[in-house]
Amino acid sequence: MDIKENVISVTPIAYIRNDIGGKFGAPRQSGLCPSLMSDIVFLKEYSDDNAFRGLEDFSHLWIIWGFSMNGLYSWSPTVKPPRLGGNRRMGVFATRSPNRPNPIAISSVRIEGMGRSRDGHKIITVSGADMADGTPVYDVKPYIPYTDSRPDARGGFSERGLLHVLEVEIPDGLMNMIPEEKRQALREILACDPRPSYLPDGELPYGFPYAGMDIRFRVKDGRLKVFEIVPL
């Protein structure tokens, strides 16, 4: 087999639009922050309504997307998963690390609606995405429960992350700076702990852009406290 004959070129068909302003702060997996809304905005050449015919009968969607915020990267056969403390190596194909031969990812999301922008771009609104604003989308496929759902599947070391949830404290005066419809998603993002897992609790401040604001917080003894919110 001539491997060169099987090389394909992949280009974005859409981009993600949401309130996550960068890689830091984006949920680590899809579904962890169900209140986070995102728009999949399709390029004009892929916005033909015929391409979406029948999708309204599905509740969930697979998104194939690219790790576009990692800058220059090189693939590695082993990586250090954050939820293992950042010091234990696992095989890259046993993880969802971006340091892969092809920096692509797949996520399942709930379809919340479909529409069209004023300038004619097809839009699918979804909840529970784990991508930042501007992420390129290479394909979407309907989620099919009888084949895609495996109740007896094992999650390996990834299941340890289910136990790591922070208490979140946001003073009312600061929370009032966030639009009401965006507050629950912010709480969910913070509860999942955006920090690198290998860093211990302490007084070190962190921040990330969300909904046009810089959310600044500290974590101590399993409790996250937002101490400042600054308009960007």
C-alpha positions as CSV (number, residue, x, y, z in Angstrom):
1,M,0.0,0.0,0.0
2,D,1.3,3.4,-0.9
3,I,0.6,5.5,2.2
4,K,1.0,8.8,0.2
5,E,-2.1,7.9,-1.8
6,N,-4.2,8.0,1.4
7,V,-3.2,11.4,2.6
8,I,-6.1,13.8,2.7
9,S,-6.4,17.5,3.2
10,V,-8.8,18.7,5.9
11,T,-10.2,22.2,6.1
12,P,-12.7,23.8,8.6
13,I,-16.3,23.8,7.6
14,A,-17.3,25.9,10.7
15,Y,-16.1,27.7,13.8
16,I,-17.2,27.7,17.4
17,R,-18.5,30.9,18.9
18,N,-19.0,31.0,22.7
19,D,-17.9,32.8,25.9
20,I,-14.6,30.9,26.5
21,G,-11.9,33.4,25.5
22,G,-8.9,31.0,25.5
23,K,-7.6,27.5,26.1
24,F,-7.4,28.1,29.9
25,G,-10.9,27.8,31.2
26,A,-12.3,25.5,28.5
27,P,-13.9,22.4,30.0
28,R,-11.6,19.4,29.9
29,Q,-14.3,17.1,28.4
30,S,-17.7,17.7,26.8
31,G,-20.7,17.4,29.0
32,L,-19.0,18.6,32.1
33,C,-20.5,22.1,31.8
34,P,-24.0,21.5,30.4
35,S,-25.1,25.2,30.8
36,L,-22.3,26.4,28.5
37,M,-23.9,27.4,25.2
38,S,-21.9,27.5,21.9
39,D,-22.8,28.2,18.3
40,I,-21.3,26.2,15.5
41,V,-21.2,28.8,12.7
42,F,-20.8,27.2,9.3
43,L,-18.9,28.8,6.4
44,K,-21.1,30.0,3.6
45,E,-20.2,27.2,1.2
46,Y,-21.5,24.6,3.8
47,S,-24.6,26.5,4.9
48,D,-27.0,24.9,2.4
49,D,-30.1,23.9,4.3
50,N,-30.1,20.6,2.3
51,A,-26.9,19.5,4.1
52,F,-28.8,19.6,7.4
53,R,-32.0,17.9,6.3
54,G,-33.1,15.4,9.0
55,L,-30.8,16.7,11.7
56,E,-33.7,18.2,13.5
57,D,-34.8,14.6,14.5
58,F,-31.6,14.1,16.5
59,S,-30.9,15.4,20.1
60,H,-27.1,15.1,20.1
61,L,-24.2,15.7,17.8
62,W,-20.6,14.6,17.4
63,I,-18.2,17.4,16.6
64,I,-14.8,16.7,15.0
65,W,-12.6,19.7,15.7
66,G,-9.0,20.9,15.9
67,F,-6.6,21.7,18.7
68,S,-6.0,25.2,17.3
69,M,-4.7,26.9,20.5
70,N,-1.6,24.8,21.2
71,G,0.8,26.8,18.9
72,L,3.7,24.7,17.6
73,Y,3.4,21.2,18.7
74,S,5.1,17.8,18.2
75,W,3.5,14.5,18.9
76,S,4.8,12.3,21.7
77,P,4.2,8.6,22.3
78,T,3.6,9.3,26.0
79,V,2.0,12.3,27.7
80,K,1.3,13.3,31.3
81,P,-2.5,13.5,31.8
82,P,-3.4,16.4,34.1
83,R,-5.8,14.4,36.2
84,L,-2.9,12.0,37.2
85,G,-1.1,14.9,38.8
86,G,1.0,15.8,35.7
87,N,3.9,13.5,36.6
88,R,2.7,10.0,35.5
89,R,3.1,9.1,31.8
90,M,0.5,7.3,29.7
91,G,0.4,6.4,26.0
92,V,-0.9,9.2,23.9
93,F,-3.5,6.9,22.3
94,A,-4.8,6.1,25.8
95,T,-5.5,9.8,26.3
96,R,-7.2,12.8,24.7
97,S,-4.1,14.8,24.7
98,P,-3.6,17.4,21.9
99,N,0.0,16.1,21.4
100,R,-1.1,13.6,18.8
101,P,0.2,12.8,15.2
102,N,-3.0,14.6,14.0
103,P,-4.2,17.3,16.5
104,I,-7.9,16.6,16.2
105,A,-10.6,15.9,18.8
106,I,-14.1,14.6,19.0
107,S,-16.9,15.8,21.4
108,S,-20.5,14.9,21.9
109,V,-22.9,17.8,22.6
110,R,-26.6,18.4,22.9
111,I,-28.4,20.2,20.0
112,E,-30.3,23.2,21.4
113,G,-31.5,24.7,18.1
114,M,-30.7,25.6,14.5
115,G,-30.9,28.9,12.7
116,R,-29.1,31.3,10.4
117,S,-27.2,34.5,11.0
118,R,-28.2,37.8,9.4
119,D,-25.4,37.3,6.8
120,G,-26.5,33.8,5.8
121,H,-24.4,31.5,7.9
122,K,-26.0,28.3,9.1
123,I,-25.8,28.0,12.9
124,I,-26.3,25.0,15.2
125,T,-26.6,26.0,18.9
126,V,-25.3,23.3,21.2
127,S,-24.7,22.9,25.0
128,G,-21.9,21.1,26.8
129,A,-19.1,21.8,24.4
130,D,-15.5,21.7,25.6
131,M,-14.0,24.2,23.1
132,A,-13.0,27.8,23.2
133,D,-14.2,30.6,20.9
134,G,-12.8,30.4,17.4
135,T,-12.1,26.6,17.5
136,P,-12.2,25.1,13.9
137,V,-14.8,22.4,13.2
138,Y,-13.9,19.8,10.6
139,D,-17.1,17.8,10.6
140,V,-20.3,17.1,12.5
141,K,-22.2,13.8,12.7
142,P,-25.4,12.8,14.5
143,Y,-25.1,11.0,17.8
144,I,-26.8,7.6,17.4
145,P,-27.7,6.2,20.9
146,Y,-28.0,2.5,20.0
147,T,-24.4,2.4,18.7
148,D,-22.7,5.4,20.3
149,S,-23.8,4.7,23.9
150,R,-22.0,1.9,25.7
151,P,-23.3,1.7,29.3
152,D,-20.8,-1.1,30.1
153,A,-17.8,0.8,28.9
154,R,-14.8,1.3,31.2
155,G,-13.3,4.7,31.6
156,G,-9.8,3.7,32.8
157,F,-7.9,6.4,34.7
158,S,-10.2,9.1,33.4
159,E,-12.8,8.1,36.0
160,R,-10.7,9.5,38.8
161,G,-11.5,13.0,37.5
162,L,-15.1,12.5,38.4
163,L,-14.3,12.9,42.0
164,H,-12.5,16.2,41.6
165,V,-15.1,19.0,42.0
166,L,-14.5,22.2,43.8
167,E,-16.8,24.3,45.9
168,V,-17.2,27.7,44.2
169,E,-17.6,31.0,46.0
170,I,-18.4,34.2,44.0
171,P,-19.4,37.3,45.9
172,D,-22.7,38.7,44.8
173,G,-21.1,42.0,43.9
174,L,-18.9,40.3,41.4
175,M,-21.5,37.8,40.1
176,N,-23.7,40.7,39.2
177,M,-21.1,41.7,36.6
178,I,-21.9,38.6,34.7
179,P,-25.2,38.4,32.6
180,E,-27.7,36.3,34.5
181,E,-28.0,33.7,31.7
182,K,-24.2,33.1,31.7
183,R,-23.7,32.6,35.5
184,Q,-24.5,28.9,35.8
185,A,-22.1,28.0,33.1
186,L,-19.4,30.0,34.9
187,R,-20.0,28.1,38.1
188,E,-19.8,24.8,36.3
189,I,-16.5,25.8,34.6
190,L,-15.0,26.9,37.9
191,A,-16.2,23.8,39.8
192,C,-14.3,21.6,37.3
193,D,-11.1,23.4,38.3
194,P,-9.4,25.0,35.3
195,R,-5.9,25.0,36.9
196,P,-3.1,22.6,36.0
197,S,-3.7,19.6,38.2
198,Y,-0.1,19.2,39.3
199,L,-0.1,22.5,41.1
200,P,-1.2,22.4,44.8
201,D,-3.8,24.5,46.5
202,G,-2.5,27.9,47.7
203,E,-2.6,31.6,47.3
204,L,-1.5,31.6,43.6
205,P,-4.0,33.7,41.6
206,Y,-5.4,32.5,38.2
207,G,-7.5,34.1,35.6
208,F,-9.2,33.4,32.3
209,P,-11.4,35.3,29.9
210,Y,-15.1,34.6,30.0
211,A,-18.0,36.5,28.5
212,G,-15.9,39.6,28.0
213,M,-14.6,39.5,31.5
214,D,-11.3,38.4,33.1
215,I,-12.3,36.0,35.9
216,R,-9.7,35.9,38.7
217,F,-9.7,33.3,41.4
218,R,-7.7,31.4,44.0
219,V,-8.1,27.9,45.3
220,K,-7.4,26.7,48.9
221,D,-8.5,23.5,50.6
222,G,-10.7,22.4,47.8
223,R,-12.6,25.7,47.7
224,L,-12.4,28.2,44.8
225,K,-13.0,31.8,45.5
226,V,-13.4,34.5,42.8
227,F,-11.7,37.6,44.1
228,E,-11.9,39.9,41.1
229,I,-13.7,40.3,37.8
230,V,-12.4,42.8,35.4
231,P,-13.9,43.9,32.0
232,L,-11.7,43.1,29.1
